[in-house]
Amino acid sequence: MKATVVPTGAQDAPPESAGSGDARCENARRVLVADRNRRRRWPWIPAVAGGGVGLAGYWLGDAAVTVGATTDPGVLVAPAAMLPVAAAVLVAARYRAVVGRWWPELAASGAGASALAHALTTTGPSPLLGAAALAGTTILGSRWWQAHPLGPQVAPLTSSELPALAPPDPEHDRYCLAWAETNGSKTGKVPGSRLTNRVDGPYTTTFDVVLARGVHTAADLLAHRVRLAGGLGEPADRILFAPAGAGQSAARARLTVIHTDPVAQVRYFTAPRVHDGTIQGVGRAVDGTGEVDVVMWNDSGTVPTMIVGSTGGGKSGATNILTTAALSTGVLNLLYADPKGNSSTALAARARIAVIGKTNVLALPRLIGAILDARARIAAQAGADLIFPSRDVPGWMFLHDEYSFVAHDPTTAALWTETVNTVRALGVWVVGCNQSQGQAAWGGDHARSAFASQVIAFRTNSKSSSDLVPGLVFDPNELPLDDARPRRPIPGMAVHAHLDAPVRWDWLPSDADATRMTATGRPAPELTVSTAFDRYFTQPDLHPLDTAAITTVLGPAINGRWQIGGPAATHHLNHNTSTAAAAVGRGDTGARGVLPPGPVVRRAPWGSRSTTAGPAATSSLPPVQTEVLALIQGGTTTTADLVAAATASKAAVHDALDTLIRSRRIARVARGRYQPTTVAAPAAPAEPGSTS
């Protein structure tokens, strides 16, 4: 049976009452069951019809004799016998297209009913005639009942695929009416607007919002999303607005009403999926549009990533998933900076370089500068404008946790801003974690915008409007809360830049989470943070130039890694840049309290020949130039660091830099960044008669 019956009023009923697919399929199944049961009763119709006509003819004949209308009680025998035959002919003519292989049963049933009516009209009812009718019906209906069986051996009935309900007319659609009465009225937030082009999906109902031209845009809908949701009579977290598609008018927008939550259940993180620099399937969109990816690098290079969110929102869990996936590729090493000191002991114990503690992170610029110089040399040797992480040239993941702890330091903020803006071409993926989108938490708008190439924002406690970061169409402060007392953010709910709907991230439980789940009787998760790190972390061997740069600053690796700070520290990062640089310039690497930084790698500008410069090269320089040159040779390479480290004034440092550049003792490799050259000191004039 292909026709289905939809309950009356379903077209006008709300989606949650009768418009759901489950209710319609169940209704169609009931229709099929009722039709099958009715068909099984059809073989009894000829016997009942013949018996009824025969009994009527017998009783009417007796009545006619009684009233004296006739003396023959069988006067109605012929008409009674003809009626079943006529009925069979009419049925055959009416349903000739579907009678098909049932012609024998139909003809035999008509003849049997006619004989039964003739016998009953002639002799009246008797047990013999009843037994004959029962036996004849059983014989004639056996083939029909075999074709329409019942019982446990029969496959369950399933309804055919149901066509989608046609959208109701806007004049009768409850959302269109509610919008016109509240939001689009003169007192509404977007007067003169209306809804049109309804499309129903398995999880959502979408509309086009037609706005008053020159009066409102999609930004007005985003700003008043909660009030507009109230006008529609829906929860605020079930209403989404987004700009219109490409090529459509700016006076149009898109409204999505979520009627079925596709991410209501938590989904555990089970294994990383990475393809061509993209981490796939980290979460699911709440509007049912599918899984969401995070890009590490694309054709334009690496994509700096910002992760923000207050405590308990899922920021740390997302960071663990991204780190697990990134390091599972086997082409990235991890540099982990944790100024807080206890954000992740698991990462601190496994990163190739771990810098723990606020003081150590503030001293990190020297190490970062050395690594970036090495990456630039790798790119120059390869003759490539872009280098991508690979087996031959492994890249880096720079993960900076709790960035706000060091954002107040101008030197550190400037370094990371410059780093994020330049590492795109050097095979370094920078990820910064913070608790807010505010400018103060990033040290300035320049630093924040540098990280904002890809934004993942979990719920924030402060009202940091989404217009702080371009591409966020849903304010992180409005992400949903649970029903607990007090209410807490739903873990894993986040907003991604340039995505219209929030995302629920998969959950990778920590070891503490797994212990608590076991203690409360819940099944233990298959994967925890520690087991995921142990199973999927695959950090390759460093490139020789990377190793040389790190060794210059920190010394040789211990067990293949460097850890600065924390209980398991293996190295120390010099915090007094000026003292260390001066010691290196003097050749005094045994100064009290200063870790010998290892041999100084002095590099000439790319493409030039280099020689070794001895102490005589600086013996004739003025004191300020001698100090500045020693600082640069010791690893202090940026203007801001040189001014902060030198004992001379800012103007004197700048004059010394200009003089050193003109004398080719240093070279400017980038704006505000210098490196020493290794040209020999000027030779003394030759004596007369000398052959040199």
MILUM-291782 format. One line per 10 residues: their letters; for each residue x, y, z of C-alpha. Coordinates in steps of 0.02 Angstrom, whole numbers, plus 50000, padded with zeros to 5 digits. Layout:
N
a = X/Y/Z | ...
# end
This chain:
692
mkatvvptga = 50000/50000/50000 | 50078/50163/49945 | 49956/50291/50008 | 49978/50354/50185 | 49860/50440/50303 | 49921/50590/50400 | 49822/50641/50555 | 49704/50784/50529 | 49785/50950/50569 | 49962/50886/50551
qdappesags = 50000/51018/50421 | 49959/51156/50544 | 50023/51072/50700 | 50190/51118/50778 | 50338/51010/50725 | 50350/50927/50894 | 50169/50867/50896 | 50130/50778/50732 | 50259/50833/50607 | 50398/50720/50667
gdarcenarr = 50451/50578/50555 | 50426/50445/50690 | 50242/50490/50715 | 50206/50490/50529 | 50292/50323/50500 | 50197/50243/50644 | 50033/50308/50575 | 50074/50237/50403 | 50118/50068/50479 | 49950/50062/50568
vlvadrnrrr = 49863/50098/50404 | 49954/49951/50322 | 49910/49833/50464 | 49726/49882/50459 | 49720/49860/50271 | 49799/49686/50281 | 49675/49630/50414 | 49531/49694/50308 | 49593/49600/50155 | 49598/49436/50253
rwpwipavag = 49409/49452/50281 | 49367/49467/50097 | 49342/49278/50061 | 49197/49277/50184 | 49102/49413/50092 | 49024/49296/49958 | 48964/49172/50089 | 48890/49310/50196 | 48810/49394/50046 | 48738/49232/49976
ggvglagywl = 48673/49180/50147 | 48595/49349/50178 | 48508/49354/50009 | 48445/49175/50028 | 48375/49202/50202 | 48294/49364/50147 | 48212/49277/49999 | 48151/49132/50109 | 48074/49246/50241 | 47998/49365/50114
gdaavtvgat = 47918/49216/50021 | 47841/49152/50182 | 47777/49326/50221 | 47700/49341/50047 | 47609/49174/50069 | 47548/49226/50241 | 47471/49389/50181 | 47395/49302/50030 | 47499/49390/49900 | 47551/49224/49822
tdpgvlvapa = 47532/49039/49849 | 47710/48992/49796 | 47841/49018/49936 | 47983/49001/49810 | 47933/49151/49707 | 48095/49242/49751 | 48213/49097/49715 | 48268/49160/49544 | 48298/49341/49597 | 48394/49282/49751
amlpvaaavl = 48505/49170/49646 | 48540/49308/49520 | 48595/49440/49645 | 48764/49361/49696 | 48807/49330/49513 | 48768/49511/49469 | 48871/49573/49616 | 49020/49467/49559 | 49007/49539/49384 | 49003/49717/49450
vaaryravvg = 49156/49687/49561 | 49252/49611/49416 | 49209/49759/49305 | 49251/49888/49438 | 49419/49812/49491 | 49468/49727/49329 | 49642/49808/49335 | 49684/49725/49502 | 49586/49561/49493 | 49729/49480/49397
rwwpelaasg = 49762/49301/49452 | 49609/49298/49566 | 49482/49268/49425 | 49452/49085/49473 | 49414/49126/49653 | 49301/49270/49604 | 49200/49163/49481 | 49188/49016/49601 | 49136/49131/49744 | 48998/49209/49638
agasalahal = 48932/49039/49586 | 48942/48970/49763 | 48852/49121/49834 | 48715/49103/49702 | 48692/48917/49744 | 48686/48955/49930 | 48555/49091/49902 | 48450/48973/49793 | 48456/48833/49923 | 48414/48946/50069
tttgpspllg = 48270/49028/49977 | 48201/48858/49929 | 48222/48755/50089 | 48268/48882/50223 | 48414/48877/50343 | 48490/48712/50394 | 48654/48649/50474 | 48699/48561/50314 | 48696/48723/50214 | 48799/48811/50349
aaalagttil = 48931/48674/50343 | 48934/48682/50153 | 48959/48872/50158 | 49101/48855/50284 | 49190/48718/50186 | 49172/48809/50020 | 49238/48971/50091 | 49388/48884/50169 | 49432/48798/50006 | 49411/48952/49897
gsrwwqahpl = 49501/49069/50019 | 49653/48961/50054 | 49759/49036/49915 | 49708/49212/49962 | 49753/49187/50145 | 49921/49115/50100 | 49958/49275/50005 | 49905/49382/50156 | 49972/49288/50309 | 49977/49330/50493
gpqvapltss = 50081/49264/50636 | 50259/49262/50705 | 50332/49190/50544 | 50280/49343/50445 | 50405/49485/50418 | 50349/49643/50508 | 50260/49771/50404 | 50357/49929/50363 | 50285/50086/50291 | 50347/50150/50125
elpalappdp = 50461/50302/50119 | 50359/50453/50165 | 50363/50609/50059 | 50413/50769/50146 | 50272/50875/50211 | 50240/51023/50101 | 50281/51184/50194 | 50126/51274/50252 | 50074/51434/50170 | 50157/51586/50251
ehdryclawa = 49985/51651/50297 | 49958/51497/50406 | 50136/51454/50460 | 50151/51482/50646 | 50329/51549/50635 | 50284/51672/50497 | 50133/51731/50596 | 50232/51747/50758 | 50370/51845/50670 | 50246/51963/50588
etngsktgkv = 50153/51993/50752 | 50307/52024/50861 | 50476/52046/50779 | 50416/52120/50614 | 50284/52235/50687 | 50305/52422/50715 | 50358/52392/50895 | 50472/52245/50853 | 50660/52244/50838 | 50657/52229/50648
pgsrltnrvd = 50498/52314/50589 | 50448/52283/50411 | 50534/52114/50400 | 50455/51946/50361 | 50495/51761/50344 | 50485/51662/50183 | 50552/51507/50094 | 50527/51380/50233 | 50632/51221/50219 | 50608/51077/50342
gpytttfdvv = 50752/50960/50381 | 50779/50815/50500 | 50846/50931/50635 | 50803/51109/50584 | 50678/51222/50500 | 50755/51364/50402 | 50683/51525/50333 | 50745/51671/50231 | 50725/51834/50326 | 50678/51978/50212
largvhtaad = 50730/52141/50296 | 50682/52321/50262 | 50806/52386/50133 | 50924/52518/50197 | 50859/52497/50374 | 50918/52329/50443 | 51051/52199/50404 | 51098/52029/50472 | 51201/52117/50607 | 51040/52182/50685
llahrvrlag = 50972/52006/50697 | 51132/51943/50779 | 51129/52086/50905 | 50949/52050/50959 | 50949/51860/50941 | 50880/51824/51115 | 50734/51945/51099 | 50692/51885/50924 | 50691/51706/50991 | 50567/51761/51123
glgepadril = 50458/51836/50988 | 50453/51666/50901 | 50416/51577/51065 | 50574/51471/51055 | 50723/51448/51173 | 50866/51565/51134 | 50990/51423/51106 | 50876/51349/50971 | 50876/51505/50862 | 51021/51545/50745
fapagagqsa = 51045/51689/50625 | 51173/51700/50486 | 51207/51817/50340 | 51131/51774/50173 | 51225/51668/50049 | 51350/51734/49925 | 51271/51841/49792 | 51113/51879/49891 | 51056/52050/49949 | 51124/52124/50111
ararltviht = 50942/52150/50159 | 50921/51961/50178 | 50975/51841/50313 | 50947/51660/50360 | 50851/51599/50512 | 50875/51422/50580 | 50757/51347/50709 | 50828/51189/50789 | 50684/51072/50832 | 50786/50913/50863
dpvaqvryft = 50956/50922/50950 | 51081/50814/50854 | 51218/50835/50985 | 51120/50802/51143 | 51228/50651/51185 | 51413/50664/51225 | 51528/50587/51094 | 51696/50526/51153 | 51858/50560/51060 | 51923/50390/51002
aprvhdgtiq = 52062/50423/50876 | 52137/50570/50781 | 52092/50595/50598 | 52211/50707/50502 | 52217/50734/50315 | 52330/50857/50223 | 52352/50973/50372 | 52169/50967/50426 | 52111/50889/50590 | 51943/50813/50545
gvgravdgtg = 51789/50780/50648 | 51836/50866/50811 | 51653/50907/50845 | 51476/50916/50778 | 51374/51068/50729 | 51215/51093/50830 | 51112/51125/50673 | 51146/50950/50606 | 51256/51006/50461 | 51390/50879/50507
evdvvmwnds = 51563/50872/50582 | 51683/51018/50602 | 51869/51023/50559 | 52018/51125/50619 | 52152/51177/50494 | 52336/51169/50543 | 52402/51219/50373 | 52335/51244/50197 | 52404/51305/50032 | 52446/51474/50110
gtvptmivgs = 52547/51402/50255 | 52507/51370/50436 | 52351/51447/50515 | 52378/51529/50687 | 52240/51475/50805 | 52160/51558/50956 | 52069/51454/51088 | 51975/51555/51219 | 51857/51506/51358 | 51826/51516/51544
tgggksgatn = 51864/51376/51665 | 51754/51223/51643 | 51698/51262/51466 | 51805/51133/51376 | 51955/51235/51321 | 52083/51115/51397 | 51995/50963/51323 | 51996/51041/51150 | 52180/51085/51168 | 52220/50904/51214
ilttaalstg = 52126/50840/51061 | 52214/50961/50944 | 52385/50919/51017 | 52352/50733/51004 | 52298/50748/50823 | 52441/50866/50775 | 52577/50757/50850 | 52501/50598/50779 | 52556/50654/50606 | 52739/50618/50645
vlnllyadpk = 52795/50783/50564 | 52778/50904/50711 | 52874/50932/50873 | 52793/51020/51021 | 52855/51176/51110 | 52742/51199/51260 | 52741/51361/51360 | 52643/51363/51523 | 52663/51522/51625 | 52534/51461/51749
gnsstalaar = 52646/51315/51796 | 52517/51177/51819 | 52402/51184/51668 | 52450/51014/51600 | 52580/50902/51681 | 52550/50775/51543 | 52606/50897/51407 | 52749/50963/51513 | 52820/50787/51529 | 52804/50744/51344
ariavigktn = 52839/50902/51244 | 53004/50913/51150 | 53030/51082/51236 | 52929/51126/51391 | 52944/51298/51470 | 52855/51300/51638 | 52827/51451/51750 | 52795/51633/51718 | 52976/51690/51740 | 53038/51560/51617
vlalprliga = 52905/51603/51488 | 52952/51787/51500 | 53130/51736/51453 | 53069/51631/51306 | 53096/51763/51168 | 53281/51719/51156 | 53242/51536/51120 | 53100/51577/50999 | 53213/51696/50904 | 53346/51563/50885
ildarariaa = 53220/51435/50820 | 53145/51558/50696 | 53318/51604/50632 | 53351/51419/50605 | 53185/51397/50514 | 53228/51544/50401 | 53395/51463/50358 | 53304/51300/50318 | 53189/51393/50199 | 53336/51483/50120
qagadlifps = 53431/51321/50093 | 53277/51244/50012 | 53250/51400/49906 | 53066/51398/49955 | 52949/51538/50004 | 52844/51414/50103 | 52899/51258/50194 | 52772/51134/50255 | 52799/51006/50394 | 52861/50843/50320
rdvpgwmflh = 52966/50691/50363 | 53121/50774/50289 | 53091/50945/50367 | 52989/50922/50527 | 52890/51071/50586 | 52838/51136/50756 | 52681/51162/50856 | 52703/51310/50973 | 52570/51291/51108 | 52559/51440/51226
deysfvahdp = 52442/51409/51372 | 52366/51549/51480 | 52434/51687/51370 | 52360/51823/51480 | 52490/51785/51615 | 52626/51864/51507 | 52524/51981/51396 | 52569/52130/51507 | 52753/52117/51458 | 52779/52223/51302
ttaalwtetv = 52934/52128/51247 | 52846/51959/51256 | 52688/52025/51173 | 52789/52102/51033 | 52886/51942/51008 | 52732/51832/50994 | 52646/51957/50880 | 52795/51955/50764 | 52811/51767/50778 | 52629/51733/50734
ntvralgvwv = 52640/51850/50585 | 52797/51768/50514 | 52789/51581/50554 | 52655/51550/50422 | 52794/51518/50296 | 52911/51424/50414 | 52812/51266/50452 | 52766/51319/50630 | 52587/51304/50692 | 52555/51426/50835
vgcnqsqgqa = 52410/51395/50955 | 52372/51522/51092 | 52253/51484/51237 | 52171/51618/51342 | 52019/51649/51451 | 51954/51802/51361 | 51944/51886/51193 | 51975/52056/51270 | 52119/52161/51209 | 52201/52170/51382
awggdharsa = 52212/51980/51390 | 52316/51979/51230 | 52426/52131/51263 | 52351/52233/51121 | 52240/52223/50970 | 52387/52182/50856 | 52431/52027/50956 | 52250/51971/50966 | 52218/51994/50781 | 52377/51896/50742
fasqviafrt = 52309/51743/50832 | 52133/51767/50762 | 52160/51683/50594 | 52062/51536/50667 | 51959/51563/50824 | 51882/51430/50936 | 51785/51514/51076 | 51708/51418/51220 | 51590/51502/51343 | 51664/51655/51426
nsksssdlvp = 51606/51727/51592 | 51642/51905/51540 | 51536/51996/51414 | 51664/51998/51275 | 51559/52033/51123 | 51588/51926/50970 | 51626/52081/50866 | 51800/52081/50947 | 51848/51941/50829 | 51790/51947/50648
glvfdpnelp = 51692/51796/50593 | 51606/51752/50758 | 51418/51758/50723 | 51370/51689/50894 | 51426/51772/51056 | 51523/51648/51165 | 51440/51725/51318 | 51272/51659/51255 | 51321/51476/51238 | 51197/51365/51333
lddarprrpi = 51208/51314/51515 | 51156/51151/51595 | 51012/51126/51718 | 51120/51106/51874 | 51115/51223/52023 | 51212/51331/52000 | 51207/51319/51811 | 51371/51279/51725 | 51424/51287/51543 | 51385/51132/51442
pgmavhahld = 51558/51056/51418 | 51624/51059/51241 | 51506/51191/51172 | 51604/51316/51069 | 51590/51444/50930 | 51704/51435/50778 | 51742/51587/50674 | 51649/51592/50508 | 51531/51450/50559 | 51347/51492/50575
apvrwdwlps = 51308/51369/50715 | 51393/51325/50880 | 51490/51162/50890 | 51494/51027/51023 | 51669/50957/51034 | 51707/50775/51067 | 51762/50734/51243 | 51934/50667/51288 | 51922/50636/51477 | 52069/50674/51588
dadatrmtat = 52139/50544/51705 | 52045/50628/51849 | 51883/50620/51749 | 51907/50434/51717 | 51940/50401/51902 | 51783/50495/51953 | 51678/50405/51822 | 51735/50237/51888 | 51704/50289/52068 | 51525/50343/52029
grpapeltvs = 51482/50181/51938 | 51492/50248/51761 | 51587/50149/51629 | 51768/50199/51610 | 51811/50286/51446 | 51912/50194/51316 | 52035/50337/51296 | 52101/50465/51421 | 52223/50609/51400 | 52373/50508/51458
tafdryftqp = 52333/50354/51355 | 52298/50462/51202 | 52464/50552/51221 | 52559/50389/51245 | 52472/50306/51098 | 52476/50443/50968 | 52621/50561/51009 | 52752/50536/50873 | 52879/50677/50879 | 53011/50659/50741
dlhpldtaai = 53197/50695/50756 | 53237/50879/50744 | 53314/50957/50591 | 53501/50985/50621 | 53483/51174/50612 | 53342/51170/50740 | 53450/51062/50855 | 53597/51181/50836 | 53490/51334/50875 | 53413/51257/51030
ttvlgpaing = 53581/51191/51091 | 53654/51365/51072 | 53529/51434/51197 | 53494/51287/51313 | 53636/51165/51290 | 53623/50982/51236 | 53461/50887/51255 | 53435/50764/51396 | 53342/50608/51344 | 53298/50695/51182
rwqiggpaat = 53205/50843/51259 | 53225/51006/51353 | 53120/51056/51504 | 53142/51227/51584 | 53054/51244/51751 | 52940/51126/51842 | 52984/50982/51959 | 53070/50882/51821 | 53171/51027/51748 | 53325/50976/51651
hhlnhntsta = 53384/51145/51586 | 53383/51328/51634 | 53341/51477/51525 | 53447/51629/51568 | 53334/51769/51630 | 53468/51905/51628 | 53494/51930/51444 | 53615/52074/51464 | 53732/51979/51581 | 53733/51824/51472
aaavgrgdtg = 53765/51921/51313 | 53907/52018/51390 | 53983/51857/51455 | 53974/51781/51282 | 54053/51935/51206 | 54198/51924/51328 | 54215/51738/51301 | 54177/51716/51487 | 54051/51574/51493 | 54088/51530/51673
argvlppgpv = 54015/51685/51753 | 53933/51654/51919 | 53749/51614/51901 | 53754/51606/51711 | 53733/51439/51622 | 53861/51420/51483 | 53752/51436/51328 | 53863/51328/51219 | 53957/51379/51066 | 53895/51536/50981
vrrapwgsrs = 53840/51507/50802 | 53889/51663/50706 | 53804/51671/50538 | 53842/51783/50391 | 53706/51854/50280 | 53635/51726/50158 | 53742/51707/50003 | 53899/51790/50075 | 54062/51709/50125 | 54105/51700/50307
ttagpaatss = 54267/51701/50404 | 54302/51690/50588 | 54309/51851/50686 | 54428/51859/50831 | 54434/51968/50986 | 54529/52100/50889 | 54371/52137/50792 | 54296/52227/50942 | 54451/52291/51027 | 54449/52461/50942
lppvqtevla = 54260/52495/50957 | 54186/52625/51076 | 54110/52552/51236 | 53927/52569/51181 | 53958/52484/51014 | 54060/52349/51101 | 53916/52315/51221 | 53783/52313/51084 | 53888/52199/50973 | 53916/52080/51120
liqggtttta = 53728/52075/51155 | 53689/52033/50973 | 53823/51899/50970 | 53750/51828/51130 | 53578/51806/51054 | 53488/51970/51091 | 53435/52014/50915 | 53285/52133/50922 | 53290/52320/50949 | 53174/52316/51100
dlvaaatask = 53279/52183/51187 | 53440/52276/51150 | 53372/52438/51222 | 53310/52347/51377 | 53473/52251/51403 | 53602/52386/51367 | 53666/52505/51500 | 53670/52650/51377 | 53522/52758/51328 | 53399/52715/51191
aavhdaldtl = 53470/52847/51075 | 53647/52785/51104 | 53594/52606/51064 | 53513/52661/50901 | 53669/52760/50853 | 53777/52609/50892 | 53666/52498/50784 | 53679/52617/50637 | 53869/52625/50655 | 53887/52436/50669
irsrriarva = 53780/52412/50512 | 53885/52537/50413 | 54044/52451/50469 | 53967/52283/50417 | 53991/52209/50589 | 53803/52170/50601 | 53667/52150/50471 | 53482/52195/50480 | 53391/52035/50431 | 53217/52105/50460
rgryqpttva = 53138/52260/50530 | 53199/52276/50709 | 53301/52114/50702 | 53489/52098/50682 | 53622/51964/50670 | 53812/51977/50682 | 53918/51961/50528 | 54081/51865/50530 | 54191/51976/50423 | 54372/51994/50480
apaapaepgs = 54433/52149/50571 | 54510/52284/50461 | 54695/52249/50433 | 54831/52376/50477 | 54909/52471/50329 | 55058/52381/50252 | 55232/52452/50283 | 55328/52526/50134 | 55414/52392/50035 | 55302/52255/50103
ts = 55241/52123/49982 | 55080/52088/50075
# end
